Amino acid sequence: MPAELWAKFCGWDSSMMIRKIISGSFPALFFALIALSCSEPASVVSGNGGSDSVDRMSSESSDLETTTSETTPNNDATGSDGTDSMPVENVNGASWFRSPDGSVEHQMVLVPGGYFSMGSETGYPSESPVHAVHVDSFYIDVFEVTVAQYRECVEAGFCSEPVSAERCEWVEGGPDNHPINCIYWQQAFDYCGWVGLRLPTEAEWEKAARGTDGRTYPWGDGEIDPGLANYKGTNTAKPVGSYPDGVSPYGIHDMSGNVWEWVSDWWDENYYSVTAGDNPKGPGVGEFKVLRSGSWCFLEFSQRSARREPYDPEVTDMDIGFRCAHDQLNTQTGD
């Protein structure tokens, strides 16, 4: 095995290892050998040792992560109920999209259409090759969907309740301004559809996170630090918008860290080698969906804007949430 690849495996924290085992990417025995062979896990990738990484093998996390949903994923990225929310412009030009019943508003930003470089040649194999992708203009949430927003959908009788387990904001009465977590893919899909929105595609999400200059993180190519994103070491999610210095080029918060975010696409490790360059929407079918953004219990290397993670849509965890998107309201696109 090449030395740089081995170093990357040694940089995985226990969270990443458990997810890889569950996804079937590698057998458990493989990771047992890594654990015995890596003298300083995480130091090569993150530079901070990894001694405080979250262990998903603990009773509360393992009980949660093996909990499955009772619904079959629907891959229609246009929203599950076909309704449209109503945009409202404020004096500063920001856009709010209101749910049909008027109970929820989403602050959104318009990401202009055009080309950007998607992927990374210095990350995991699934992130390469770097390729030019064109997406049409679209709106995306400035913030991750919160506990308060999701509660409105549950009370309206459209969304099912999230998993009840330790560290789930729903069961612990988490603050209204925390990102909703412990969410299955179908629940994220249903919520966005109820508001009249949809889940972003993987390509839309990455452009919103890194812009058009190929930057490593939403804020640029500088090193990550605790003032820019909520990543390994805090041991909990933070209120949305807690890291204003870490916003993306379009002013979008928490595109690095806090909670992983579901997107609409099915997972294909080799999709970047065959993807169409115009508004790609992922494979037509698959076993896993895609998570983006990294989270509060993952190492620095997983917080990069090009990072993609396969995950069973019928399984969830304490650091999985989402945000919504919407097509532009006219046919104009960028260059």
Buried (B, 14 or more C-beta within 10 A) or exposed (E): EEEEEBBBBBBBBBBBBBBBBBBEEEEEEBBEEBBEEBEEBBBBBBBEEBEEBBEBEEEEBEEBBEBEBEBEBEBEBEBBEEBBBEBEEEEEEBBBBBBBEEBBBBBBBBBBBBBBBBBBEEBBEBBBEBEEBBBBBBBBBBBBBBBBBBBBBBEBEBBBEBBEBBBBBBBEEBEEBBBBBBBBBBBBBBBBBBBBBBBBBBBBBBBBBBBEEBBBBBBBEEEBEEEBBBBBBBEBBBBBBBBEEBBBBBEBBBBBBBBBBBBBBBBBBEBBEEBEEEBBBBBEEBEBBBBBBBBBBBBBBBBBBBBBBBBBBBBBBBBBBBBBBBBBEEEEBBE
